[in-house]
Amino acid sequence: MGFVAERKVAGEVSYYFLDDEPEHEYRRIVGGIGWEGKRPGFSVVLGEDFKTDDAGIHHLFILKEYESSDTVDLLKRCLIFTRHYKVKPWSADTENKIEMGFLDKLNKGINYRFQLLIDKGPFSDDPRAFDYCLKIIEKVLSPHKTLHFGEESSIPAYLQEINPENQDSLRVDNYPAIAALGYAVGYLNTYEPTEPFSGGDDEKANEYDPLED
């Protein structure tokens, strides 16, 4: 897993992989988390291309994803992704008290500078959250495809299971992977770029590996 580095040129910030040839630059790197439900919990790291295409749109690339039925394992992996990919922020359903309880317990054992911070996912507390996630994903897939999954992504297979006959009966806990991606895409669609994450440049942060705990 290659590290992402931060570059500042003329006041603009971008992120790029140290081991990429040619280098690929991203304007923002965010994460989404779907809590375990009828399927395992899921996290996804999404990069927004620094440059725009001919239509003036920033393309989105899935950089990493992880699936686990163990919430603590999932959250620890998010900590590692934060370090490697400079993820800021993570988005999830923060109203889920059980899952957020696991987060609180995990963070208590970590220096506050390295704790995992999760923001409320767009519309995550709405009963129609799953419909929102589907629509925000569909928007970047058609008619102008700007979301790129990569060969190893498992999300397209989940999306193919959705059809007009079952869509109205589904909730985010049916498909945590779709929820995770929807929250990440939704965040980029809702908010403009803000002050960049800088904690990943801390030498101790780069040495810390929560999976070794």
URPE-V509966 format. One line per field, one symbol per residue. phi: phi as a letter, one per 40 degrees, with the letter a starting at -180 (. if undefined). A space follows every 10 residues. Layout:
phi = ???
This chain:
phi = .ccbbbbbbf gcbbbaccbc bccbbbcabb bbbbcdacbc cabbbbbbdc cbcccgbccb bccaaabacb cccccccccc cdccbfcacc bacccccccc cccdcccccb ddcbccbbcc cdgcccdcdc cccccccdcc bacbcbbbcg cccccdcccc ccadcbdccc bcccbdcccd cccccccccc bcdbdccbdc ccccccccbc ccc
